């Protein structure tokens, strides 16, 4: 799933932490990073804040249907 314009980065990672299964970020090179890993979150945040405080677009893969719903609700409701 592609998600765009994440303005609440802290809230986004809180939702990712609440997910039951794996949530992976697919990089432009096709690599998959486990976003439930604090190290991956730290690296992602460092990269984001080197550019700006907003995530323009991400491609995510969630392993559990309820996690997809949780992420979609975050995007809809903020």
ZIGI-V871514 format. One record per backbone hydrogen bond with DSSP energy under -0.5 kcal/mol. NH is the residue of the N-H (numbers start at 1). CO is the residue of the C=O. E is the energy in kcal/mol with one decimal. If there is no record, write none. Layout:
BEGIN
nh=NH co=CO e=E
nh=NH co=CO e=E
END
This chain:
BEGIN
nh=3 co=58 e=-2.7
nh=5 co=56 e=-2.3
nh=6 co=55 e=-2.4
nh=7 co=5 e=-0.9
nh=9 co=7 e=-1.1
nh=12 co=8 e=-2.3
nh=13 co=9 e=-2.4
nh=14 co=10 e=-1.7
nh=15 co=11 e=-2.1
nh=16 co=12 e=-2.3
nh=17 co=13 e=-2.3
nh=18 co=14 e=-1.3
nh=19 co=15 e=-0.8
nh=19 co=16 e=-1.1
nh=24 co=61 e=-3.0
nh=25 co=33 e=-2.8
nh=26 co=24 e=-0.5
nh=26 co=59 e=-3.0
nh=27 co=25 e=-0.7
nh=27 co=31 e=-2.9
nh=30 co=27 e=-1.8
nh=33 co=25 e=-2.7
nh=35 co=23 e=-2.8
nh=35 co=33 e=-0.8
nh=36 co=23 e=-0.5
nh=37 co=34 e=-1.4
nh=41 co=37 e=-2.2
nh=42 co=38 e=-2.6
nh=43 co=39 e=-2.6
nh=44 co=40 e=-2.5
nh=45 co=41 e=-2.8
nh=46 co=42 e=-2.6
nh=47 co=43 e=-2.1
nh=48 co=44 e=-2.5
nh=49 co=45 e=-2.9
nh=50 co=46 e=-0.9
nh=51 co=47 e=-0.7
nh=51 co=48 e=-1.3
nh=52 co=48 e=-2.9
nh=55 co=6 e=-2.3
nh=56 co=54 e=-0.7
nh=58 co=3 e=-2.9
nh=59 co=26 e=-0.5
nh=60 co=1 e=-3.4
nh=60 co=58 e=-0.6
nh=61 co=24 e=-2.2
nh=63 co=22 e=-2.4
nh=67 co=64 e=-0.7
nh=68 co=64 e=-1.7
nh=69 co=65 e=-2.1
nh=70 co=66 e=-2.1
nh=71 co=67 e=-2.6
nh=72 co=68 e=-2.5
nh=73 co=69 e=-2.6
nh=74 co=70 e=-1.8
nh=75 co=71 e=-2.0
nh=76 co=72 e=-2.2
nh=77 co=73 e=-3.1
nh=78 co=74 e=-2.4
END
